[in-house]
Structures are given as C-alpha cells and as structure tokens.
Amino acid sequence: MTTATAPSPTSTAPTPHQVWKRVRGLLIALLVLVIAGVTFAAVRSGTNYGHLDPRSADPKGSRAAAELLKARGISVTVATTLDEATTAAGPDTTLLITGPNLLTPSQQRRLHEATAASSGRSLLIAPGPAAVSRLAPGVRAQPHRAVSTLLPACAWPAARSAGTADMGGIRYTAPDSTAIACYPSGGTPSLLILKERTGGDTVLLGSPDFLHNERLDQQGNASLALQLLGSRPHLVWYLPSLADPSATSDDGISDDDGEEPSGDESGFLDLIPSGWLWGTLQLALAACLAAIWRARRLGPLVMERLPVSIRASESAEGRAGLYRKANARDRAAESLRAAARTRIAHLTGVTAREAHNSAVLLPAVSARTTTTGDDLSTLLFGPAPAGDAALVLLAEHLDALEREVRTS
C-alpha cells in the first residue's frame, strides 16, 4: 500500500505580485512620458501657431511672407474675430481670409457685405462651393486638383512678373467676362480676380501653399505673394476662430440654398495642430515597441516534474475501472488485442505498421505457436467478448500466447 502524497500546485499562471513586478517598470515609464508630453505641450501652447499664421515659423506657417511685407512698409495686423476683420476693412486695406470655410453662413454674408462696400481688396483662401456662393456670388467652385508648378497663362501684370508659382487646388469659374483668370489647372483657373463696383476687388486662391514658409523661396511664390498682399498699405490677416462670439449668433436655420449653417470642407483633423498628431503617432509607436520588448517569448519545451508518481499498475487498474463503469467491453478487448499484437509482432519480426494486418501477422505467429489458425485469428482479431468473464479469459489467453511466442 502506498502513502498518498498531497499534490502541489501545478498552475503556471503568474500571481498578481509577479504581474505587478513585470509591468511596473513599463507603467512608470509610460506615466513619465505622458507627464513630459503634457508639460511640453503646455509650455509651447503659448507660442504654437497654426497653418497660415503670420506669427508661425513652422513649415506651414506664413511668417516669412509677413516679414517681407513689413520690410516693404506694409503694416500687418492679425484679426481673430469677425468684428475686427469687418471694422478694419477699407479702401487702403487688404483683407486676407485664411479659413472662409470655417465661417458660418451668417458670418460669410456679413463679411461679403463689408468687403463689397470697402473699396479694398479681399483675398479668399481655398473657399469651397458653399462659401463661394456667399462670399463671391456667381462664381462656381470646381473639384480640387493637386498643387503643382503652373504658368500664369494670363495678361495680369503681377502674375506675368511673378512667373511660375505653386498653384492648383480648388478652381473657379466666373460668368463675368471682366474677371481675371490665371494659373489654370486642367483648363480651369486656380486664381480668380473679381472687380467690384466700388473699385475694390476680390481674389480667390485655390491653394495657400505658395504662402507657406517652406515654399515661399521657390518658383515665383514670393513675388506673387508680395503683389497680392502688398497692393495696399495695410494688411489684415484674418484667422477665423471657433471662439469668435459671432459664430454663435447664427440662428441655426438652414440657409436659402438648403445647406446647414455650419462651415464646409473642414474636418475634425483639420482643426488639430500638426504637432499633436505627430506626438500621438510617436506615442503609439513607442507603445508598440514596448509591447514587442515585453512580450512573452516562446522557447523550447521544458520538462516539468509531476506532482505525484503513479505506478503503472494503478494507472491500468484505473483505466480498467473506467471501462467497466462504462460497460465498454468492446473497447477494452480491442485495447488488449492491439497491445498484444504490437508486442507479438516485434517478437516475430513483423513491422509495427503490419502488426494489425491479419494477412501478415497470423502466418508469422502460426509458425511459432501450436495454436490453430482459426483459434489464433479469433484470439487476435475476433469479436468483442459477451461478458466480463469472457473478457478476463481473453486477457489470459493473450498472455499465454505472448509467452509461448517469446519462448519459442
């Protein structure tokens, strides 16, 4: 009789303490990274400007153009509300609207009324179809095309003096034959100048790329920018803001043309500074690299020590008990016969593959035993026994046959 031993824990799952020891370094590093990123963003938030901002030295900013204009004696004023922009409009002022699509319909109508009566110049940067219908009635916006180096292809002196420039984007057509159309892309102009009855003009630009710091020194971009923005002694650089109180004064009713009273052509990502997008991408990349670094590596198999040792006889008795409980004499008999055939085949020189082939095994066994052919076939390949006594008798006969073959 063997003494029962208490089984030891066999779970390989890590404990909470082990999990904490593994991940605490990563969590602390991630926390430090987040705090540093938030702190860095907060420190730079006061000096980080957006696209086309005359105070921004970023590649997409327009500080270079603003500085060139100031060097020529042009005063540059930044306006962030509609009231500041409309108040500054006048015959000696150029009003640059960098985001006309961000304005609500009521803001666009107010802006058009102010600029049309000002006798000055207003420049619209890439207005979409809805914005064009209110800021430049009669003009139609055509689908966007890629920005490329284009020739002026017009007689306007400023464009001919500037020469090639990085133009394209949204293109415009006007029914008025007096309009000046330059820099065609795909046969449709991307720069359109409309003369106003009061003596001023409205300029529609399909793309702002030539005003960016990174492109101002290329082609004739700087010359074109100076002549468009420096035709009057004062330049008001209007940067529409979502915090403008006039943006909330819209009555919320659909406009006459059936469109909703919100700006068009701009999505949520357009309102996020590029630095935040790059920062998010870098954090995601760092998280992926950390996950790969800390991931579980699959190595070779490791032999584990069993919690208890079980004798072969006990295992056989347990399996026999399961067969008996399920009344599976057929499976028990087949298991006994298969094991006996395998051992006898090894003794008679039959391969393991042919051990269960009666045509091969029976002749080899008959040559080394006195058992007749029919009895031998019934013993090794016969039907299941009818009762438990017959199963026990089958096991005894198989043992006797194996001893006889072994000693022959």
MITORTOR-989820 format. One record per residue (C-alpha): residue number from 1; residue in three letters; z, y, x. Coordinates in nm, 4 decimals. Layout:
<rs>
(r NUM, "ALA", (Z, Y, X))
...
</rs>
This chain:
<rs>
(r 1, "MET", (0.0000, 0.0000, 0.0000))
(r 2, "THR", (-0.0976, 0.3385, 0.1419))
(r 3, "THR", (0.1095, 0.6526, 0.1164))
(r 4, "ALA", (-0.0562, 0.9285, -0.0860))
(r 5, "THR", (-0.1113, 1.2483, 0.1072))
(r 6, "ALA", (-0.1201, 1.5867, -0.0622))
(r 7, "PRO", (-0.4708, 1.7302, -0.0496))
(r 8, "SER", (-0.5063, 2.0504, 0.1477))
(r 9, "PRO", (-0.7064, 2.3455, 0.0128))
(r 10, "THR", (-1.0809, 2.2936, 0.0626))
(r 11, "SER", (-1.2133, 2.6256, -0.0755))
(r 12, "THR", (-1.4312, 2.8156, 0.1711))
(r 13, "ALA", (-1.4301, 3.1376, -0.0355))
(r 14, "PRO", (-1.2797, 3.4321, 0.1579))
(r 15, "THR", (-0.9479, 3.5654, 0.0435))
(r 16, "PRO", (-0.9138, 3.9288, -0.0738))
(r 17, "HIS", (-0.7423, 4.0135, 0.2538))
(r 18, "GLN", (-1.0332, 3.8685, 0.4535))
(r 19, "VAL", (-1.2856, 4.0577, 0.2404))
(r 20, "TRP", (-1.0961, 4.3823, 0.2971))
(r 21, "LYS", (-1.0859, 4.3260, 0.6744))
(r 22, "ARG", (-1.4620, 4.2682, 0.6764))
(r 23, "VAL", (-1.5692, 4.5689, 0.4721))
(r 24, "ARG", (-1.3064, 4.8300, 0.5535))
(r 25, "GLY", (-1.4916, 4.9492, 0.8626))
(r 26, "LEU", (-1.8150, 4.9908, 0.6655))
(r 27, "LEU", (-1.6380, 5.1708, 0.3805))
(r 28, "ILE", (-1.4654, 5.4109, 0.6189))
(r 29, "ALA", (-1.7939, 5.4859, 0.7973))
(r 30, "LEU", (-1.9682, 5.5430, 0.4635))
(r 31, "LEU", (-1.6888, 5.7749, 0.3475))
(r 32, "VAL", (-1.7095, 5.9769, 0.6694))
(r 33, "LEU", (-2.0874, 6.0005, 0.6316))
(r 34, "VAL", (-2.0616, 6.1234, 0.2719))
(r 35, "ILE", (-1.7961, 6.3828, 0.3606))
(r 36, "ALA", (-2.0032, 6.5059, 0.6554))
(r 37, "GLY", (-2.3155, 6.5300, 0.4386))
(r 38, "VAL", (-2.1369, 6.7242, 0.1646))
(r 39, "THR", (-1.9775, 6.9565, 0.4200))
(r 40, "PHE", (-2.3078, 7.0164, 0.5972))
(r 41, "ALA", (-2.4836, 7.0868, 0.2672))
(r 42, "ALA", (-2.2080, 7.3263, 0.1606))
(r 43, "VAL", (-2.2244, 7.5146, 0.4912))
(r 44, "ARG", (-2.6030, 7.5515, 0.4708))
(r 45, "SER", (-2.6197, 7.6201, 0.0971))
(r 46, "GLY", (-2.5833, 7.9925, 0.1504))
(r 47, "THR", (-2.8875, 8.0182, 0.3810))
(r 48, "ASN", (-3.1136, 7.7425, 0.2498))
(r 49, "TYR", (-3.4024, 7.8876, 0.0508))
(r 50, "GLY", (-3.6730, 7.7172, -0.1493))
(r 51, "HIS", (-4.0506, 7.6981, -0.1254))
(r 52, "LEU", (-4.2459, 8.0236, -0.1005))
(r 53, "ASP", (-3.9262, 8.2199, -0.0412))
(r 54, "PRO", (-3.9918, 8.5201, 0.1867))
(r 55, "ARG", (-3.6490, 8.4644, 0.3446))
(r 56, "SER", (-3.7159, 8.0995, 0.4355))
(r 57, "ALA", (-3.8256, 7.9948, 0.7839))
(r 58, "ASP", (-3.8894, 7.6360, 0.6711))
(r 59, "PRO", (-4.2440, 7.4986, 0.6925))
(r 60, "LYS", (-4.2898, 7.5544, 0.3175))
(r 61, "GLY", (-4.1276, 7.8965, 0.3231))
(r 62, "SER", (-4.3090, 8.2316, 0.3472))
(r 63, "ARG", (-4.1004, 8.4350, 0.5882))
(r 64, "ALA", (-4.3899, 8.4730, 0.8323))
(r 65, "ALA", (-4.6099, 8.6393, 0.5692))
(r 66, "ALA", (-4.3255, 8.8690, 0.4645))
(r 67, "GLU", (-4.2605, 8.9762, 0.8229))
(r 68, "LEU", (-4.6294, 9.0532, 0.8807))
(r 69, "LEU", (-4.6342, 9.2679, 0.5675))
(r 70, "LYS", (-4.3213, 9.4556, 0.6765))
(r 71, "ALA", (-4.4790, 9.5188, 1.0160))
(r 72, "ARG", (-4.7693, 9.6897, 0.8353))
(r 73, "GLY", (-4.5299, 9.9147, 0.6432))
(r 74, "ILE", (-4.5214, 9.7203, 0.3173))
(r 75, "SER", (-4.1787, 9.7034, 0.1552))
(r 76, "VAL", (-4.0893, 9.3519, 0.0390))
(r 77, "THR", (-3.8336, 9.3134, -0.2390))
(r 78, "VAL", (-3.7121, 8.9814, -0.3803))
(r 79, "ALA", (-3.6611, 8.9590, -0.7578))
(r 80, "THR", (-3.4935, 8.6611, -0.9248))
(r 81, "THR", (-3.4804, 8.7801, -1.2882))
(r 82, "LEU", (-3.7476, 8.8835, -1.5298))
(r 83, "ASP", (-3.5871, 9.2230, -1.5852))
(r 84, "GLU", (-3.6026, 9.3019, -1.2125))
(r 85, "ALA", (-3.9681, 9.1979, -1.1963))
(r 86, "THR", (-4.0856, 9.3938, -1.5020))
(r 87, "THR", (-3.8859, 9.7025, -1.4036))
(r 88, "ALA", (-4.0405, 9.7063, -1.0555))
(r 89, "ALA", (-4.3988, 9.6694, -1.1834))
(r 90, "GLY", (-4.6026, 9.9858, -1.1326))
(r 91, "PRO", (-4.9368, 10.1253, -1.0062))
(r 92, "ASP", (-4.8213, 10.1174, -0.6416))
(r 93, "THR", (-4.6668, 9.7715, -0.6623))
(r 94, "THR", (-4.7965, 9.4193, -0.6127))
(r 95, "LEU", (-4.6016, 9.1670, -0.8194))
(r 96, "LEU", (-4.6168, 8.8110, -0.6815))
(r 97, "ILE", (-4.5048, 8.5462, -0.9357))
(r 98, "THR", (-4.4360, 8.2274, -0.7369))
(r 99, "GLY", (-4.3476, 7.9980, -1.0299))
(r 100, "PRO", (-4.5185, 8.1073, -1.3515))
(r 101, "ASN", (-4.4893, 7.7547, -1.4929))
(r 102, "LEU", (-4.1082, 7.7766, -1.4836))
(r 103, "LEU", (-4.1061, 8.0666, -1.7264))
(r 104, "THR", (-4.0562, 8.0146, -2.0983))
(r 105, "PRO", (-4.3295, 8.1320, -2.3391))
(r 106, "SER", (-4.1338, 8.4444, -2.4320))
(r 107, "GLN", (-4.0837, 8.5295, -2.0627))
(r 108, "GLN", (-4.4546, 8.4787, -1.9944))
(r 109, "ARG", (-4.5532, 8.7099, -2.2794))
(r 110, "ARG", (-4.3100, 8.9800, -2.1646))
(r 111, "LEU", (-4.4388, 8.9531, -1.8107))
(r 112, "HIS", (-4.8007, 8.9816, -1.9223))
(r 113, "GLU", (-4.7276, 9.2925, -2.1295))
(r 114, "ALA", (-4.5500, 9.4578, -1.8360))
(r 115, "THR", (-4.8179, 9.3784, -1.5755))
(r 116, "ALA", (-5.1112, 9.4670, -1.8027))
(r 117, "ALA", (-4.9695, 9.8150, -1.8564))
(r 118, "SER", (-4.8568, 9.8751, -1.4978))
(r 119, "SER", (-5.1956, 9.9511, -1.3350))
(r 120, "GLY", (-5.0753, 9.7478, -1.0366))
(r 121, "ARG", (-5.1647, 9.4053, -0.9043))
(r 122, "SER", (-5.0070, 9.0813, -1.0214))
(r 123, "LEU", (-5.0597, 8.7501, -0.8396))
(r 124, "LEU", (-5.0019, 8.4225, -1.0206))
(r 125, "ILE", (-4.9442, 8.1169, -0.8010))
(r 126, "ALA", (-5.0971, 7.7985, -0.9490))
(r 127, "PRO", (-5.0344, 7.8660, -1.3198))
(r 128, "GLY", (-5.1043, 7.5664, -1.5429))
(r 129, "PRO", (-5.3063, 7.5671, -1.8678))
(r 130, "ALA", (-5.0167, 7.6785, -2.0904))
(r 131, "ALA", (-4.9063, 7.9556, -1.8525))
(r 132, "VAL", (-5.2646, 8.0802, -1.8086))
(r 133, "SER", (-5.3139, 8.1124, -2.1827))
(r 134, "ARG", (-5.0279, 8.3653, -2.1982))
(r 135, "LEU", (-5.0446, 8.5384, -1.8597))
(r 136, "ALA", (-5.4249, 8.5647, -1.8414))
(r 137, "PRO", (-5.5696, 8.5238, -2.1931))
(r 138, "GLY", (-5.9243, 8.3917, -2.1969))
(r 139, "VAL", (-5.9006, 8.2119, -1.8637))
(r 140, "ARG", (-5.9153, 7.8344, -1.8623))
(r 141, "ALA", (-5.7442, 7.6159, -1.6015))
(r 142, "GLN", (-5.9399, 7.3210, -1.4653))
(r 143, "PRO", (-5.7966, 6.9973, -1.3184))
(r 144, "HIS", (-5.6270, 7.0078, -0.9794))
(r 145, "ARG", (-5.8203, 6.9220, -0.6624))
(r 146, "ALA", (-5.6924, 6.8612, -0.3121))
(r 147, "VAL", (-5.6357, 7.1641, -0.0891))
(r 148, "SER", (-5.8924, 7.1892, 0.1901))
(r 149, "THR", (-6.0653, 7.4416, 0.4123))
(r 150, "LEU", (-6.3060, 7.6328, 0.1864))
(r 151, "LEU", (-6.5581, 7.9109, 0.2368))
(r 152, "PRO", (-6.5256, 8.2310, 0.0297))
(r 153, "ALA", (-6.8690, 8.1916, -0.1340))
(r 154, "CYS", (-6.8331, 8.5360, -0.2942))
(r 155, "ALA", (-6.9080, 8.9012, -0.2175))
(r 156, "TRP", (-6.5469, 9.0265, -0.2342))
(r 157, "PRO", (-6.4926, 9.2145, 0.0962))
(r 158, "ALA", (-6.1371, 9.0867, 0.1521))
(r 159, "ALA", (-6.2445, 8.7239, 0.1178))
(r 160, "ARG", (-6.5504, 8.7716, 0.3385))
(r 161, "SER", (-6.3318, 8.9375, 0.6013))
(r 162, "ALA", (-6.0791, 8.6504, 0.5921))
(r 163, "GLY", (-6.3432, 8.3792, 0.6039))
(r 164, "THR", (-6.2424, 8.0179, 0.5547))
(r 165, "ALA", (-5.8960, 7.9521, 0.4131))
(r 166, "ASP", (-5.6835, 7.6626, 0.2882))
(r 167, "MET", (-5.7589, 7.6839, -0.0821))
(r 168, "GLY", (-5.8082, 7.4498, -0.3745))
(r 169, "GLY", (-5.5509, 7.3171, -0.6192))
(r 170, "ILE", (-5.5932, 7.4325, -0.9778))
(r 171, "ARG", (-5.9271, 7.6001, -1.0501))
(r 172, "TYR", (-6.0055, 7.8701, -1.3055))
(r 173, "THR", (-6.2976, 7.9897, -1.5162))
(r 174, "ALA", (-6.3172, 8.3218, -1.6966))
(r 175, "PRO", (-6.5566, 8.4295, -1.9734))
(r 176, "ASP", (-6.5626, 8.7833, -1.8325))
(r 177, "SER", (-6.8621, 8.8247, -1.6051))
(r 178, "THR", (-6.6862, 9.1055, -1.4152))
(r 179, "ALA", (-6.4253, 8.8655, -1.2780))
(r 180, "ILE", (-6.4426, 8.7957, -0.9033))
(r 181, "ALA", (-6.4536, 8.4228, -0.8282))
(r 182, "CYS", (-6.4031, 8.2960, -0.4718))
(r 183, "TYR", (-6.3296, 7.9798, -0.2775))
(r 184, "PRO", (-6.4937, 7.7307, -0.5142))
(r 185, "SER", (-6.3744, 7.3706, -0.5032))
(r 186, "GLY", (-6.6044, 7.1269, -0.6745))
(r 187, "GLY", (-6.8102, 7.4187, -0.8024))
(r 188, "THR", (-6.5157, 7.5943, -0.9718))
(r 189, "PRO", (-6.3299, 7.8858, -0.8063))
(r 190, "SER", (-5.9695, 7.8495, -0.6943))
(r 191, "LEU", (-5.9242, 8.2265, -0.6572))
(r 192, "LEU", (-5.9999, 8.4460, -0.9567))
(r 193, "ILE", (-5.9525, 8.8251, -0.9853))
(r 194, "LEU", (-5.9480, 8.9835, -1.3311))
(r 195, "LYS", (-5.9872, 9.3583, -1.3681))
(r 196, "GLU", (-5.7510, 9.5212, -1.6182))
(r 197, "ARG", (-5.8458, 9.8137, -1.8415))
(r 198, "THR", (-5.5619, 10.0200, -1.6972))
(r 199, "GLY", (-5.7090, 9.9973, -1.3466))
(r 200, "GLY", (-5.4939, 9.7167, -1.2142))
(r 201, "ASP", (-5.5935, 9.3567, -1.1596))
(r 202, "THR", (-5.4586, 9.0045, -1.1994))
(r 203, "VAL", (-5.5158, 8.7460, -0.9268))
(r 204, "LEU", (-5.4959, 8.3730, -0.9994))
(r 205, "LEU", (-5.4466, 8.1466, -0.6977))
(r 206, "GLY", (-5.4905, 7.7719, -0.7383))
(r 207, "SER", (-5.2590, 7.6811, -0.4494))
(r 208, "PRO", (-4.9828, 7.8523, -0.2474))
(r 209, "ASP", (-5.0491, 7.6536, 0.0712))
(r 210, "PHE", (-5.2097, 7.9387, 0.2650))
(r 211, "LEU", (-4.8847, 8.1392, 0.2279))
(r 212, "HIS", (-4.6666, 7.8688, 0.3874))
(r 213, "ASN", (-4.5258, 7.9293, 0.7331))
(r 214, "GLU", (-4.6851, 7.6102, 0.8654))
(r 215, "ARG", (-5.0368, 7.7184, 0.7625))
(r 216, "LEU", (-5.0353, 8.0950, 0.7975))
(r 217, "ASP", (-5.1754, 8.0874, 1.1516))
(r 218, "GLN", (-5.4625, 7.8544, 1.0553))
(r 219, "GLN", (-5.8141, 7.9468, 0.9399))
(r 220, "GLY", (-5.8203, 8.2926, 0.7796))
(r 221, "ASN", (-5.4963, 8.2348, 0.5869))
(r 222, "ALA", (-5.3049, 8.5255, 0.7405))
(r 223, "SER", (-5.5898, 8.7732, 0.6783))
(r 224, "LEU", (-5.6284, 8.6603, 0.3175))
(r 225, "ALA", (-5.2513, 8.6816, 0.2578))
(r 226, "LEU", (-5.2250, 9.0319, 0.4019))
(r 227, "GLN", (-5.5148, 9.1632, 0.1970))
(r 228, "LEU", (-5.3957, 9.0060, -0.1264))
(r 229, "LEU", (-5.0303, 9.1042, -0.0902))
(r 230, "GLY", (-5.0707, 9.4283, 0.1048))
(r 231, "SER", (-5.3070, 9.6239, -0.1197))
(r 232, "ARG", (-5.0131, 9.8369, -0.2495))
(r 233, "PRO", (-4.7253, 9.9937, -0.0550))
(r 234, "HIS", (-4.4635, 9.7872, -0.2406))
(r 235, "LEU", (-4.4490, 9.4100, -0.2880))
(r 236, "VAL", (-4.2099, 9.2497, -0.5368))
(r 237, "TRP", (-4.1670, 8.8803, -0.4620))
(r 238, "TYR", (-4.0618, 8.7287, -0.7953))
(r 239, "LEU", (-3.8841, 8.3911, -0.7654))
(r 240, "PRO", (-3.8163, 8.2670, -1.1214))
(r 241, "SER", (-3.4669, 8.1277, -1.1592))
(r 242, "LEU", (-3.3245, 7.8878, -1.4134))
(r 243, "ALA", (-3.0122, 8.1055, -1.4179))
(r 244, "ASP", (-3.2091, 8.4037, -1.5499))
(r 245, "PRO", (-3.0394, 8.5221, -1.8745))
(r 246, "SER", (-3.3808, 8.5948, -2.0273))
(r 247, "ALA", (-3.4633, 8.2232, -2.0106))
(r 248, "THR", (-3.2001, 8.1515, -2.2789))
(r 249, "SER", (-3.3245, 8.4217, -2.5153))
(r 250, "ASP", (-3.6174, 8.2061, -2.6315))
(r 251, "ASP", (-3.5881, 8.1272, -2.9990))
(r 252, "GLY", (-3.6717, 7.7580, -2.9330))
(r 253, "ILE", (-3.9574, 7.7584, -3.1861))
(r 254, "SER", (-4.2927, 7.6139, -3.0893))
(r 255, "ASP", (-4.5469, 7.8658, -2.9776))
(r 256, "ASP", (-4.8547, 7.9548, -3.1770))
(r 257, "ASP", (-5.0649, 7.7082, -2.9799))
(r 258, "GLY", (-4.8344, 7.4212, -3.0764))
(r 259, "GLU", (-4.6670, 7.3810, -2.7378))
(r 260, "GLU", (-4.2965, 7.3552, -2.6795))
(r 261, "PRO", (-4.1196, 7.6644, -2.5430))
(r 262, "SER", (-4.0490, 7.5205, -2.2009))
(r 263, "GLY", (-4.2337, 7.5685, -1.8741))
(r 264, "ASP", (-4.5038, 7.3193, -1.7790))
(r 265, "GLU", (-4.6390, 7.1452, -1.4732))
(r 266, "SER", (-4.2957, 7.1144, -1.3058))
(r 267, "GLY", (-4.0812, 6.8053, -1.2980))
(r 268, "PHE", (-3.7195, 6.7439, -1.2043))
(r 269, "LEU", (-3.8043, 6.6569, -0.8434))
(r 270, "ASP", (-3.9830, 6.9914, -0.8006))
(r 271, "LEU", (-3.6500, 7.1684, -0.8554))
(r 272, "ILE", (-3.4637, 6.9715, -0.5850))
(r 273, "PRO", (-3.4725, 7.1194, -0.2335))
(r 274, "SER", (-3.6597, 6.9010, 0.0132))
(r 275, "GLY", (-3.3505, 6.8730, 0.2361))
(r 276, "TRP", (-3.1587, 6.6869, -0.0336))
(r 277, "LEU", (-3.4462, 6.4436, -0.0872))
(r 278, "TRP", (-3.4658, 6.3680, 0.2857))
(r 279, "GLY", (-3.0885, 6.3326, 0.3026))
(r 280, "THR", (-3.0888, 6.0821, 0.0159))
(r 281, "LEU", (-3.3663, 5.8838, 0.1849))
(r 282, "GLN", (-3.1728, 5.8750, 0.5122))
(r 283, "LEU", (-2.8547, 5.7597, 0.3376))
(r 284, "ALA", (-3.0476, 5.4814, 0.1616))
(r 285, "LEU", (-3.1996, 5.3701, 0.4921))
(r 286, "ALA", (-2.8572, 5.3735, 0.6601))
(r 287, "ALA", (-2.7126, 5.1642, 0.3758))
(r 288, "CYS", (-2.9929, 4.9069, 0.4104))
(r 289, "LEU", (-2.9406, 4.8819, 0.7865))
(r 290, "ALA", (-2.5654, 4.8421, 0.7380))
(r 291, "ALA", (-2.6227, 4.5680, 0.4796))
(r 292, "ILE", (-2.8516, 4.3813, 0.7193))
(r 293, "TRP", (-2.5973, 4.4244, 1.0002))
(r 294, "ARG", (-2.3052, 4.2942, 0.7932))
(r 295, "ALA", (-2.4956, 4.0242, 0.6028))
(r 296, "ARG", (-2.3835, 3.6626, 0.6378))
(r 297, "ARG", (-2.5923, 3.4811, 0.8962))
(r 298, "LEU", (-2.6843, 3.1189, 0.8210))
(r 299, "GLY", (-2.6171, 2.8996, 1.1255))
(r 300, "PRO", (-2.6193, 2.5235, 1.1890))
(r 301, "LEU", (-2.4229, 2.2855, 0.9690))
(r 302, "VAL", (-2.0583, 2.2364, 1.0642))
(r 303, "MET", (-1.8751, 1.9088, 1.0048))
(r 304, "GLU", (-1.5572, 1.9609, 0.8047))
(r 305, "ARG", (-1.2549, 1.7339, 0.8200))
(r 306, "LEU", (-1.1901, 1.5725, 0.4845))
(r 307, "PRO", (-0.8513, 1.6466, 0.3270))
(r 308, "VAL", (-0.7680, 1.2704, 0.2954))
(r 309, "SER", (-0.9064, 0.9427, 0.4313))
(r 310, "ILE", (-1.0043, 0.6769, 0.1757))
(r 311, "ARG", (-1.0605, 0.3121, 0.2638))
(r 312, "ALA", (-1.3989, 0.1645, 0.1790))
(r 313, "SER", (-1.2379, -0.0990, -0.0406))
(r 314, "GLU", (-1.0673, 0.1687, -0.2507))
(r 315, "SER", (-1.3974, 0.3508, -0.2935))
(r 316, "ALA", (-1.5667, 0.0261, -0.4007))
(r 317, "GLU", (-1.2861, -0.0526, -0.6450))
(r 318, "GLY", (-1.3042, 0.2940, -0.7928))
(r 319, "ARG", (-1.6778, 0.2733, -0.8421))
(r 320, "ALA", (-1.6427, -0.0740, -0.9958))
(r 321, "GLY", (-1.3849, 0.0622, -1.2343))
(r 322, "LEU", (-1.6270, 0.3322, -1.3466))
(r 323, "TYR", (-1.8986, 0.0721, -1.4051))
(r 324, "ARG", (-1.6570, -0.1409, -1.6073))
(r 325, "LYS", (-1.5366, 0.1527, -1.8148))
(r 326, "ALA", (-1.8976, 0.2420, -1.8984))
(r 327, "ASN", (-1.9820, -0.1254, -1.9647))
(r 328, "ALA", (-2.2728, -0.0846, -1.7191))
(r 329, "ARG", (-2.3078, -0.4452, -1.6036))
(r 330, "ASP", (-2.6828, -0.3944, -1.5563))
(r 331, "ARG", (-2.6346, -0.1100, -1.3086))
(r 332, "ALA", (-2.3510, -0.2932, -1.1312))
(r 333, "ALA", (-2.5637, -0.6065, -1.0951))
(r 334, "GLU", (-2.8625, -0.4119, -0.9669))
(r 335, "SER", (-2.6408, -0.2322, -0.7144))
(r 336, "LEU", (-2.5056, -0.5666, -0.5887))
(r 337, "ARG", (-2.8527, -0.7216, -0.5668))
(r 338, "ALA", (-3.0076, -0.4146, -0.3938))
(r 339, "ALA", (-2.7338, -0.4130, -0.1295))
(r 340, "ALA", (-2.7674, -0.7906, -0.0761))
(r 341, "ARG", (-3.1469, -0.7703, -0.0483))
(r 342, "THR", (-3.1191, -0.4932, 0.2123))
(r 343, "ARG", (-2.8756, -0.6917, 0.4284))
(r 344, "ILE", (-3.0640, -1.0245, 0.3923))
(r 345, "ALA", (-3.3980, -0.8535, 0.4745))
(r 346, "HIS", (-3.2504, -0.7311, 0.8003))
(r 347, "LEU", (-3.1398, -1.0856, 0.8849))
(r 348, "THR", (-3.4793, -1.2396, 0.8057))
(r 349, "GLY", (-3.6883, -0.9799, 0.9882))
(r 350, "VAL", (-3.8268, -0.8125, 0.6743))
(r 351, "THR", (-3.8592, -0.4311, 0.6919))
(r 352, "ALA", (-3.6391, -0.2121, 0.4773))
(r 353, "ARG", (-3.9463, -0.0910, 0.2866))
(r 354, "GLU", (-4.0363, -0.4510, 0.1865))
(r 355, "ALA", (-3.6779, -0.5592, 0.1153))
(r 356, "HIS", (-3.7174, -0.5096, -0.2595))
(r 357, "ASN", (-4.0634, -0.6667, -0.2805))
(r 358, "SER", (-4.0156, -1.0233, -0.4162))
(r 359, "ALA", (-4.3530, -1.1419, -0.2828))
(r 360, "VAL", (-4.2444, -1.0591, 0.0727))
(r 361, "LEU", (-3.8679, -1.1207, 0.0678))
(r 362, "LEU", (-3.8489, -1.4543, -0.1196))
(r 363, "PRO", (-4.0698, -1.6571, 0.1211))
(r 364, "ALA", (-3.8737, -1.5251, 0.4207))
(r 365, "VAL", (-3.5382, -1.6190, 0.2603))
(r 366, "SER", (-3.6609, -1.9616, 0.1370))
(r 367, "ALA", (-3.7395, -2.0602, 0.4944))
(r 368, "ARG", (-3.3737, -2.0103, 0.5927))
(r 369, "THR", (-3.1850, -2.1485, 0.2906))
(r 370, "THR", (-3.1667, -2.4632, 0.0780))
(r 371, "THR", (-3.1761, -2.2690, -0.2498))
(r 372, "THR", (-3.4860, -2.3450, -0.4560))
(r 373, "GLY", (-3.7469, -2.0802, -0.5239))
(r 374, "ASP", (-3.6692, -2.0228, -0.8943))
(r 375, "ASP", (-3.2965, -2.0017, -0.8394))
(r 376, "LEU", (-3.3489, -1.7695, -0.5451))
(r 377, "SER", (-3.5747, -1.5415, -0.7499))
(r 378, "THR", (-3.3221, -1.5338, -1.0355))
(r 379, "LEU", (-3.0385, -1.4624, -0.7948))
(r 380, "LEU", (-3.2074, -1.1707, -0.6124))
(r 381, "PHE", (-3.4386, -1.0297, -0.8834))
(r 382, "GLY", (-3.3072, -1.1756, -1.2098))
(r 383, "PRO", (-3.1887, -1.0101, -1.5320))
(r 384, "ALA", (-2.8535, -0.8468, -1.5860))
(r 385, "PRO", (-2.5589, -1.0827, -1.6446))
(r 386, "ALA", (-2.4391, -1.1309, -2.0025))
(r 387, "GLY", (-2.0687, -1.0808, -1.9367))
(r 388, "ASP", (-1.8081, -0.9853, -1.6824))
(r 389, "ALA", (-1.7575, -1.3459, -1.5758))
(r 390, "ALA", (-2.1297, -1.3807, -1.5083))
(r 391, "LEU", (-2.1214, -1.0585, -1.3031))
(r 392, "VAL", (-1.8359, -1.1923, -1.0895))
(r 393, "LEU", (-2.0232, -1.5213, -1.0447))
(r 394, "LEU", (-2.3378, -1.3292, -0.9386))
(r 395, "ALA", (-2.1381, -1.1462, -0.6714))
(r 396, "GLU", (-2.0002, -1.4753, -0.5365))
(r 397, "HIS", (-2.3455, -1.6383, -0.5223))
(r 398, "LEU", (-2.4918, -1.3339, -0.3400))
(r 399, "ASP", (-2.2127, -1.3522, -0.0818))
(r 400, "ALA", (-2.2740, -1.7265, -0.0349))
(r 401, "LEU", (-2.6496, -1.6711, 0.0078))
(r 402, "GLU", (-2.5935, -1.3988, 0.2668))
(r 403, "ARG", (-2.3511, -1.6215, 0.4657))
(r 404, "GLU", (-2.6000, -1.9074, 0.4560))
(r 405, "VAL", (-2.8871, -1.6894, 0.5821))
(r 406, "ARG", (-2.6648, -1.5399, 0.8505))
(r 407, "THR", (-2.5580, -1.8767, 0.9887))
(r 408, "SER", (-2.8955, -2.0478, 0.9679))
</rs>
